[in-house]
Amino acid sequence: MKKIKFDKTCRRHFLIKALGITALTLLMLVSITGAAPFAYIVNSAGPAGDGGSFSVIDTATNTITATVSGNLDGPGVAVNPAGTKVYVTNSGSYNDPGNTVSVIDTTKNKVTAAVKVGNGPYGIAVSPNGKKVYVTNSGTYNDPGNTVSVIDTATNKVTATVKVGNGPYGVALSPNGKKVYVTNSGTYNDPENTVSVIDTATNKVTATVKVGNRPHGIAVRPDGKKVYVTNSGTYDNPSYAVSVIDTATNKVTATVKVGLAPEGVAVNPAGTKVYVVNSGDPAEGCFVYAIDTATNKVTATVSAGIFNNGGIEVTPDGKKIYVINWGETDVGYGITVIDTATNKVTDFVENGFHPYAFGQFIGPSVTPPKKPVAAFSASPTSGKAPLNVKFTDKSTGTPTKWKWTFGDGATSTKQNPTYKYSKAGKYTVTLTAINAKGSNTATKTNYITVVAKPVAAFSASPTSGKVPLNVKFTDKSTGTPTKWKWTFGDGATSSKQNPTYKYSKAGSYTVKLTVTNSAGSNTKTISKYITVKSK
């Protein structure tokens, strides 16, 4: 590597592409329980030809827990705000540049889509609302690109292409998602040395900021007021500077001196510290520089590892820094872990051949989906026919599909259906909730009661006889009445369902029964039904 005479940024990018050994590291807060952070490290194509795989590191223990085939190329990586998707740029080789972005489902650790973008995609960032992804298309060493692709995450399609400066590398968004900042490194013989500011509403460049020599990494402070740019320099014209941009004026307000060839940059969640890692040289190695954002002064320097570092990020709690060691020759491959409270290295995770990270590669914690637990409610649960009932899914576990049965043979696959019951009866309702992990069914027996206006009917025994005559009346009404009113033809009445009545005088009596429920009432009359004779 020391014999190649061009800038360090292009030098490594050229070597990676020429050898087809791009590597990428992604630190994400994902675990089986959704508690411990995990790091996903894409391994370069080493001597064993194991390119495209990625290792899964448990950051609670800093151990590799799995190695998964992924066919990823790198070097850019971005995690959506929900932590459910990871976007990886595939820059390809020097003679055969890539032009895709891989979409990874973090709950499955699988590539679910490949989005075609520009030539040699490099840096990548996701908007704060998770709806857009911005990709810098850096091109090749001899044929630099000059565009940013905008991807719609709902469709995984490029919806806009924005022209910026030559050789765009780093990309970062403002916290409100209204601005995108892109570093333009240019070419080795014709450095661009600018940052393009893009308005996300119009996808137009609204400002161009002059910065240092060969800008590479970029990060925005959480309050959106400052942007930090690493200027990695060239082999013949090295750089030791970080440019600080005021976002209100789009002007550089400070230049902070750090180590040789600074590349990766990250800001802690509190916005009080900026951490910069330099690429360094084989003799000295490389370092992490902690910059106080209030004074723009370096307050600590930590030896980070072997020559050629590029990736750095701070955990969401601000307590740890992860630095990626791309390494040199056959040594130094792995991840350095730094405690921000002490500014000391607490661990080194050995990994596959030439790990490499570029961009913000820490995402939020994600709890993988579990089998759902079905639950539901309905309103109303009773009434007269026709009865319109609105069913509400109250399942947990994030179901993605639903199957309802309403007890009369009808079904629905809507999440919250409304169903009309046309006939009286009691109906048992079931809901089966489904997701990728399985299904679960909830059943409510006789949950819906549909009533119709009753139809009165009755019988009596005996219907004739001598005084005094005891007659037992039997209700035979249909439609589930809830109230009864009998009149026995001599002025007497009863509200019992099946009364017995004593006739004390001779005569012919007309009997009437009125039955009632919530749907209405109905009356049955039988004239001269009871005949009572004298003794």
C-alpha positions as CSV (number, residue, x, y, z in Angstrom):
1,M,0.0,0.0,0.0
2,K,2.8,2.4,0.7
3,K,4.0,2.3,-2.9
4,I,0.8,3.7,-4.4
5,K,1.2,7.4,-5.0
6,F,-2.2,9.0,-4.6
7,D,-4.4,10.3,-1.9
8,K,-5.3,8.1,1.0
9,T,-9.1,8.2,0.5
10,C,-8.8,7.3,-3.2
11,R,-6.0,5.0,-2.5
12,R,-8.0,2.7,-0.2
13,H,-11.1,3.1,-2.3
14,F,-9.1,2.1,-5.4
15,L,-7.4,-0.9,-3.7
16,I,-10.7,-2.1,-2.3
17,K,-12.4,-1.9,-5.7
18,A,-9.4,-3.3,-7.6
19,L,-9.2,-6.3,-5.3
20,G,-12.9,-6.8,-4.9
21,I,-12.6,-6.8,-1.1
22,T,-14.8,-4.1,0.2
23,A,-15.8,-4.6,3.8
24,L,-18.5,-3.0,5.9
25,T,-19.4,-2.9,9.5
26,L,-22.8,-2.2,10.8
27,L,-23.4,-1.8,14.5
28,M,-27.1,-2.2,15.3
29,L,-29.1,-2.4,18.5
30,V,-30.7,-5.7,17.6
31,S,-30.8,-9.0,19.5
32,I,-32.9,-12.1,20.1
33,T,-34.5,-10.4,23.1
34,G,-34.3,-6.9,21.6
35,A,-32.1,-5.8,24.5
36,A,-28.4,-6.1,23.6
37,P,-26.7,-4.2,20.7
38,F,-25.4,-6.4,17.9
39,A,-22.8,-5.5,15.3
40,Y,-23.1,-6.8,11.7
41,I,-19.7,-6.9,10.0
42,V,-19.4,-7.5,6.3
43,N,-16.1,-9.4,5.6
44,S,-13.9,-8.7,2.6
45,A,-13.0,-11.4,0.2
46,G,-10.0,-12.8,2.0
47,P,-7.5,-15.5,1.0
48,A,-10.2,-18.1,1.5
49,G,-12.6,-16.3,-0.9
50,D,-15.1,-15.6,1.9
51,G,-16.3,-12.3,0.6
52,G,-19.8,-11.1,1.0
53,S,-20.5,-12.7,4.4
54,F,-21.1,-10.9,7.5
55,S,-20.4,-11.6,11.2
56,V,-22.8,-10.9,13.9
57,I,-21.2,-9.5,17.1
58,D,-23.0,-9.3,20.4
59,T,-21.8,-5.9,21.7
60,A,-22.7,-6.8,25.3
61,T,-20.0,-9.5,25.3
62,N,-18.1,-8.3,22.1
63,T,-18.1,-11.9,20.7
64,I,-19.1,-13.1,17.3
65,T,-22.3,-15.1,17.6
66,A,-22.9,-16.0,13.9
67,T,-21.6,-15.7,10.4
68,V,-24.2,-15.3,7.7
69,S,-23.8,-15.3,3.9
70,G,-25.1,-12.0,2.5
71,N,-23.2,-11.2,-0.8
72,L,-22.7,-7.6,0.3
73,D,-20.1,-5.3,-1.1
74,G,-20.1,-2.0,0.8
75,P,-18.8,0.4,2.0
76,G,-21.8,2.6,2.9
77,V,-24.4,1.6,5.5
78,A,-27.4,3.2,7.1
79,V,-30.1,2.0,9.5
80,N,-33.7,3.3,9.4
81,P,-35.0,5.0,12.5
82,A,-37.1,2.0,13.5
83,G,-34.0,-0.3,13.2
84,T,-35.9,-2.7,11.0
85,K,-34.1,-2.1,7.8
86,V,-30.4,-1.7,6.8
87,Y,-29.3,-0.1,3.6
88,V,-25.9,-1.1,2.1
89,T,-24.1,0.4,-0.9
90,N,-22.5,-2.0,-3.3
91,S,-19.6,-0.1,-5.0
92,G,-18.3,-3.1,-6.9
93,S,-14.7,-3.4,-8.2
94,Y,-12.4,-0.9,-9.8
95,N,-13.0,-2.2,-13.3
96,D,-16.6,-3.3,-12.7
97,P,-18.2,-0.7,-10.4
98,G,-21.4,-1.7,-8.7
99,N,-24.6,0.2,-8.9
100,T,-27.0,-1.2,-6.3
101,V,-28.1,-0.7,-2.7
102,S,-29.0,-3.9,-0.7
103,V,-31.9,-3.7,1.7
104,I,-31.6,-6.0,4.7
105,D,-34.4,-7.0,7.0
106,T,-32.8,-7.0,10.5
107,T,-35.4,-9.3,12.0
108,K,-34.3,-12.0,9.6
109,N,-30.7,-11.0,8.7
110,K,-31.6,-11.4,5.0
111,V,-31.3,-9.2,2.0
112,T,-34.9,-8.6,0.8
113,A,-34.3,-6.1,-2.1
114,A,-31.6,-4.7,-4.4
115,V,-32.2,-1.1,-5.6
116,K,-30.4,0.1,-8.7
117,V,-28.7,3.5,-8.2
118,G,-25.8,5.4,-9.8
119,N,-22.2,4.4,-10.6
120,G,-20.1,3.3,-7.7
121,P,-22.4,4.1,-4.7
122,Y,-20.5,4.9,-1.6
123,G,-22.1,6.9,1.3
124,I,-25.7,6.4,2.4
125,A,-28.1,7.9,4.9
126,V,-31.7,7.5,5.9
127,S,-34.1,10.4,6.5
128,P,-35.3,10.9,10.1
129,N,-38.8,9.8,9.2
130,G,-37.4,6.7,7.4
131,K,-39.2,7.5,4.1
132,K,-36.1,8.3,2.0
133,V,-32.6,7.0,1.5
134,Y,-29.8,9.2,0.0
135,V,-26.9,7.6,-1.8
136,T,-23.7,9.2,-3.1
137,N,-22.6,7.8,-6.4
138,S,-18.8,8.3,-6.3
139,G,-18.0,6.6,-9.6
140,T,-14.5,5.2,-10.1
141,Y,-11.0,6.5,-9.6
142,N,-10.7,7.6,-13.3
143,D,-14.4,8.3,-13.8
144,P,-15.8,10.1,-10.7
145,G,-19.5,10.3,-10.3
146,N,-21.4,13.5,-9.4
147,T,-24.9,12.5,-8.3
148,V,-27.0,11.5,-5.3
149,S,-29.8,9.0,-5.7
150,V,-32.9,9.4,-3.7
151,I,-34.7,6.1,-2.8
152,D,-38.3,5.8,-1.7
153,T,-38.3,3.2,1.1
154,A,-41.9,2.2,0.6
155,T,-41.3,1.1,-3.0
156,N,-37.5,0.6,-3.0
157,K,-37.3,2.8,-6.2
158,V,-35.2,5.8,-7.1
159,T,-37.5,8.8,-7.2
160,A,-34.9,11.5,-7.9
161,T,-31.3,12.0,-8.9
162,V,-29.5,15.1,-7.7
163,K,-26.4,16.5,-9.3
164,V,-23.7,17.5,-6.9
165,G,-19.9,18.0,-7.1
166,N,-17.4,15.4,-8.4
167,G,-16.5,12.4,-6.3
168,P,-19.3,12.6,-3.6
169,Y,-18.5,10.4,-0.6
170,G,-20.1,11.2,2.7
171,V,-23.7,12.1,3.2
172,A,-25.7,13.2,6.3
173,L,-29.1,14.7,7.0
174,S,-30.2,17.5,9.3
175,P,-32.2,16.3,12.3
176,N,-35.4,17.8,10.9
177,G,-34.8,16.0,7.5
178,K,-35.0,19.3,5.5
179,K,-31.3,19.3,4.4
180,V,-28.8,16.8,3.1
181,Y,-25.1,17.5,3.3
182,V,-22.7,15.8,0.8
183,T,-18.9,15.9,0.7
184,N,-17.4,16.3,-2.8
185,S,-13.8,15.0,-2.9
186,G,-13.3,15.4,-6.6
187,T,-10.4,13.6,-8.3
188,Y,-6.8,13.2,-7.3
189,N,-5.6,15.8,-9.8
190,D,-8.7,18.0,-9.5
191,P,-9.9,18.1,-5.9
192,E,-13.5,19.5,-5.5
193,N,-13.1,20.4,-1.8
194,T,-16.8,21.3,-1.2
195,V,-19.9,20.3,0.6
196,S,-23.2,20.4,-1.3
197,V,-26.4,21.4,0.6
198,I,-29.5,19.8,-0.8
199,D,-33.1,20.9,0.0
200,T,-35.0,17.6,0.5
201,A,-38.4,19.3,-0.5
202,T,-37.1,20.2,-4.0
203,N,-34.1,17.8,-4.4
204,K,-32.1,20.9,-5.5
205,V,-28.6,22.0,-4.3
206,T,-29.2,25.3,-2.5
207,A,-25.6,26.0,-1.3
208,T,-22.0,24.9,-1.9
209,V,-19.6,25.3,1.0
210,K,-15.8,25.4,0.5
211,V,-14.0,23.2,3.0
212,G,-10.6,21.6,3.3
213,N,-8.5,19.2,1.1
214,R,-10.5,16.2,0.0
215,P,-13.5,16.1,2.3
216,H,-14.6,12.6,3.2
217,G,-16.7,11.9,6.3
218,I,-19.5,14.1,7.5
219,A,-21.8,14.3,10.6
220,V,-24.4,16.8,11.8
221,R,-24.8,17.8,15.4
222,P,-28.1,16.7,17.0
223,D,-29.3,20.3,17.3
224,G,-28.7,20.8,13.6
225,K,-26.6,23.9,14.1
226,K,-23.2,22.5,13.1
227,V,-21.8,20.1,10.5
228,Y,-18.4,18.4,10.9
229,V,-16.4,17.4,7.9
230,T,-13.2,15.4,7.8
231,N,-10.6,16.5,5.2
232,S,-8.6,13.4,4.4
233,G,-6.1,15.1,2.0
234,T,-4.0,13.4,-0.7
235,Y,-0.7,11.5,-0.6
236,D,1.2,14.6,-1.9
237,N,-0.9,17.1,0.0
238,P,-1.8,15.5,3.3
239,S,-4.5,17.0,5.6
240,Y,-4.9,17.1,9.3
241,A,-8.1,19.1,9.5
242,V,-11.8,18.9,10.4
243,S,-14.0,21.7,9.0
244,V,-16.8,23.0,11.2
245,I,-19.8,24.5,9.2
246,D,-22.4,26.8,10.6
247,T,-25.7,25.6,9.1
248,A,-27.3,29.0,9.4
249,T,-24.8,30.7,7.2
250,N,-23.3,27.7,5.3
251,K,-19.8,28.9,6.1
252,V,-16.8,27.3,7.8
253,T,-16.5,28.9,11.3
254,A,-13.6,26.8,12.6
255,T,-10.9,24.3,11.5
256,V,-9.8,21.7,14.1
257,K,-6.4,20.1,13.7
258,V,-6.3,16.3,14.3
259,G,-4.1,13.5,13.0
260,L,-3.0,12.6,9.5
261,A,-5.8,11.8,7.0
262,P,-9.0,12.1,9.2
263,E,-11.8,10.1,7.7
264,G,-14.6,8.8,10.0
265,V,-16.5,11.3,12.2
266,A,-19.4,10.9,14.7
267,V,-21.1,13.2,17.2
268,N,-22.3,11.9,20.6
269,P,-26.1,12.1,21.3
270,A,-25.7,15.0,23.6
271,G,-23.9,17.0,20.9
272,T,-21.1,17.9,23.3
273,K,-18.3,15.8,21.7
274,V,-17.2,15.0,18.1
275,Y,-15.1,11.9,17.6
276,V,-12.8,11.7,14.6
277,V,-10.7,8.7,13.5
278,N,-7.8,9.2,11.2
279,S,-6.4,6.8,8.7
280,G,-2.8,7.4,10.0
281,D,0.2,5.6,8.7
282,P,1.8,2.1,9.3
283,A,4.4,3.5,11.6
284,E,2.2,5.4,14.0
285,G,-1.2,3.6,13.6
286,C,-4.3,5.7,13.9
287,F,-6.1,7.6,16.7
288,V,-9.5,8.8,17.8
289,Y,-9.7,12.5,18.6
290,A,-12.3,13.8,21.0
291,I,-13.3,17.4,20.1
292,D,-15.3,19.6,22.5
293,T,-18.1,21.2,20.4
294,A,-18.2,24.3,22.6
295,T,-14.5,25.2,22.2
296,N,-13.6,23.2,19.0
297,K,-10.5,21.9,20.8
298,V,-9.2,18.4,21.0
299,T,-9.7,17.2,24.6
300,A,-8.5,13.6,24.3
301,T,-6.5,11.4,21.9
302,V,-7.0,7.6,22.0
303,S,-4.8,5.1,20.1
304,A,-7.4,3.3,18.1
305,G,-5.6,0.5,16.3
306,I,-3.7,-0.5,13.2
307,F,-3.2,1.7,10.1
308,N,-6.2,2.4,7.9
309,N,-9.3,3.2,10.0
310,G,-12.4,4.6,8.5
311,G,-15.5,3.8,10.5
312,I,-16.5,5.3,13.8
313,E,-19.8,5.7,15.7
314,V,-21.1,6.4,19.1
315,T,-23.7,4.2,20.8
316,P,-27.1,5.8,21.5
317,D,-26.4,6.1,25.2
318,G,-23.1,7.9,24.4
319,K,-21.1,5.5,26.6
320,K,-19.1,3.7,23.9
321,I,-17.3,4.3,20.6
322,Y,-16.8,1.6,18.0
323,V,-13.9,2.1,15.6
324,I,-13.4,-0.1,12.6
325,N,-9.8,-1.3,11.8
326,W,-9.5,-2.1,8.1
327,G,-6.0,-3.2,8.9
328,E,-2.7,-3.4,7.1
329,T,-1.4,-6.4,5.1
330,D,-2.3,-9.4,7.2
331,V,-2.9,-7.8,10.6
332,G,-5.2,-5.5,12.5
333,Y,-8.6,-6.6,11.3
334,G,-11.3,-5.9,13.9
335,I,-13.2,-3.4,16.0
336,T,-11.8,-1.2,18.7
337,V,-14.2,-0.4,21.6
338,I,-13.6,2.8,23.6
339,D,-15.2,3.9,26.8
340,T,-16.2,7.6,26.4
341,A,-16.0,8.2,30.2
342,T,-12.3,7.3,30.4
343,N,-11.3,7.6,26.8
344,K,-9.6,4.2,27.0
345,V,-9.8,1.1,24.8
346,T,-11.8,-1.5,26.7
347,D,-11.9,-4.2,24.0
348,F,-10.8,-5.3,20.6
349,V,-13.0,-7.7,18.6
350,E,-11.1,-9.8,16.0
351,N,-13.1,-10.1,12.8
352,G,-12.9,-11.3,9.2
353,F,-10.5,-9.9,6.6
354,H,-10.5,-6.1,6.2
355,P,-13.6,-4.8,8.0
356,Y,-14.6,-1.4,6.9
357,A,-17.5,1.1,7.8
358,F,-18.6,4.4,6.4
359,G,-21.4,6.5,7.7
360,Q,-23.7,6.4,10.7
361,F,-23.9,2.7,11.5
362,I,-25.6,2.5,14.9
363,G,-29.4,2.0,14.9
364,P,-32.1,1.7,17.5
365,S,-33.0,-1.4,19.5
366,V,-35.4,-3.8,17.8
367,T,-37.4,-6.5,19.3
368,P,-37.9,-9.3,16.7
369,P,-41.5,-10.2,16.0
370,K,-43.1,-12.9,18.0
371,K,-46.1,-15.1,17.4
372,P,-49.2,-12.8,17.8
373,V,-51.8,-13.2,20.5
374,A,-55.3,-12.7,19.1
375,A,-57.8,-10.5,20.9
376,F,-60.8,-8.5,19.7
377,S,-63.9,-6.6,20.8
378,A,-67.2,-5.8,19.0
379,S,-69.9,-3.1,19.3
380,P,-72.8,-3.7,19.6
381,T,-72.9,-7.3,20.8
382,S,-76.6,-7.5,20.7
383,G,-79.6,-6.0,19.0
384,K,-82.4,-6.6,16.6
385,A,-81.9,-7.8,13.0
386,P,-80.5,-6.6,10.8
387,L,-77.6,-5.8,13.2
388,N,-74.4,-4.1,12.0
389,V,-71.5,-5.0,14.2
390,K,-68.1,-3.3,14.1
391,F,-65.2,-5.7,15.1
392,T,-62.0,-4.2,16.4
393,D,-58.7,-6.1,16.4
394,K,-56.9,-5.8,19.7
395,S,-54.2,-8.5,19.1
396,T,-50.6,-8.0,20.3
397,G,-47.4,-9.2,18.6
398,T,-47.9,-7.1,15.4
399,P,-50.0,-9.4,13.2
400,T,-49.9,-8.8,9.5
401,K,-52.9,-10.8,8.5
402,W,-56.3,-11.5,10.0
403,K,-59.1,-14.0,9.5
404,W,-62.5,-13.5,11.0
405,T,-65.4,-16.0,11.1
406,F,-68.7,-14.5,12.2
407,G,-70.6,-17.7,13.2
408,D,-73.0,-17.8,10.2
409,G,-70.5,-19.0,7.6
410,A,-69.3,-15.6,6.6
411,T,-65.6,-14.6,6.9
412,S,-63.3,-11.5,6.5
413,T,-59.6,-10.8,6.1
414,K,-59.8,-7.1,7.1
415,Q,-58.2,-6.0,10.3
416,N,-61.3,-4.2,11.6
417,P,-64.4,-5.4,9.7
418,T,-68.0,-4.4,10.0
419,Y,-70.5,-7.2,9.5
420,K,-74.3,-7.2,9.1
421,Y,-76.2,-10.0,10.8
422,S,-79.5,-10.6,9.0
423,K,-81.1,-13.4,11.1
424,A,-81.8,-13.7,14.7
425,G,-79.6,-16.0,16.7
426,K,-76.5,-16.3,18.9
427,Y,-73.2,-16.3,17.0
428,T,-69.8,-17.5,18.0
429,V,-67.0,-15.3,16.6
430,T,-63.3,-16.2,16.0
431,L,-60.3,-14.2,15.0
432,T,-57.0,-15.7,13.8
433,A,-54.1,-13.3,13.9
434,I,-51.1,-14.1,11.8
435,N,-47.5,-12.9,11.3
436,A,-44.2,-14.3,10.1
437,K,-43.7,-16.2,13.4
438,G,-47.0,-18.0,13.4
439,S,-50.7,-17.6,14.3
440,N,-53.1,-17.5,17.2
441,T,-56.9,-17.8,17.4
442,A,-59.3,-16.1,19.9
443,T,-62.9,-17.5,20.1
444,K,-65.9,-15.9,21.9
445,T,-68.8,-18.3,22.1
446,N,-72.3,-16.9,21.6
447,Y,-70.7,-13.4,21.5
448,I,-73.2,-11.8,19.2
449,T,-77.0,-12.0,20.0
450,V,-79.3,-10.9,17.2
451,V,-83.0,-10.8,18.0
452,A,-86.1,-10.6,15.8
453,K,-89.6,-9.5,16.7
454,P,-91.2,-12.5,18.4
455,V,-94.2,-14.4,17.1
456,A,-96.8,-15.3,19.8
457,A,-98.2,-18.8,20.1
458,F,-99.6,-20.8,23.0
459,S,-101.6,-23.8,24.1
460,A,-103.7,-24.7,27.1
461,S,-104.8,-27.9,28.9
462,P,-107.6,-28.6,29.5
463,T,-109.6,-26.2,27.2
464,S,-113.0,-27.3,28.7
465,G,-114.5,-28.6,31.9
466,K,-116.7,-27.9,34.9
467,V,-116.4,-25.1,37.4
468,P,-113.9,-24.6,39.0
469,L,-111.6,-25.3,36.0
470,N,-107.8,-25.1,36.5
471,V,-106.1,-24.5,33.1
472,K,-102.3,-24.6,32.5
473,F,-101.2,-22.3,29.7
474,T,-98.0,-23.0,27.8
475,D,-96.0,-20.4,25.8
476,K,-95.0,-21.7,22.4
477,S,-93.8,-18.4,21.0
478,T,-90.8,-18.1,18.7
479,G,-88.2,-15.3,18.4
480,T,-87.0,-15.5,22.0
481,P,-89.5,-13.2,23.9
482,T,-88.3,-11.8,27.2
483,K,-91.8,-10.6,28.5
484,W,-95.3,-12.1,28.5
485,K,-98.7,-10.7,29.1
486,W,-101.7,-13.0,29.3
487,T,-105.4,-12.0,29.4
488,F,-107.8,-14.9,30.3
489,G,-111.0,-13.4,29.1
490,D,-112.6,-12.6,32.5
491,G,-110.5,-9.5,33.3
492,A,-107.6,-11.5,34.9
493,T,-104.0,-11.2,33.6
494,S,-100.6,-12.8,34.2
495,S,-97.0,-11.9,33.3
496,K,-95.6,-15.4,33.8
497,Q,-94.4,-17.4,30.8
498,N,-96.4,-20.5,31.6
499,P,-99.2,-19.6,34.1
500,T,-101.9,-21.8,35.6
501,Y,-105.3,-20.0,36.0
502,K,-108.6,-21.1,37.8
503,Y,-111.8,-20.2,36.1
504,S,-114.6,-19.9,38.7
505,K,-117.6,-19.2,36.5
506,A,-119.2,-20.9,33.6
507,G,-118.8,-19.4,30.2
508,S,-116.7,-19.2,27.0
509,Y,-113.4,-17.3,27.4
510,T,-111.2,-15.6,24.8
511,V,-107.4,-15.9,25.7
512,K,-104.8,-13.5,24.5
513,L,-101.0,-13.6,24.8
514,T,-98.7,-10.7,24.0
515,V,-94.9,-11.5,23.8
516,T,-92.2,-8.9,23.8
517,N,-88.4,-8.6,23.3
518,S,-86.0,-5.8,22.3
519,A,-87.1,-6.1,18.7
520,G,-90.8,-5.5,19.4
521,S,-94.0,-7.4,20.4
522,N,-96.6,-9.6,18.9
523,T,-100.1,-10.8,20.1
524,K,-101.9,-14.1,19.6
525,T,-105.7,-14.2,20.3
526,I,-107.8,-17.4,20.4
527,S,-111.5,-16.6,20.6
528,K,-113.7,-18.7,23.0
529,Y,-110.7,-20.9,23.6
530,I,-111.7,-22.0,27.1
531,T,-115.2,-23.4,27.8
532,V,-116.3,-23.7,31.5
533,K,-119.5,-25.6,32.3
534,S,-121.7,-25.4,35.4
535,K,-121.7,-28.3,37.8
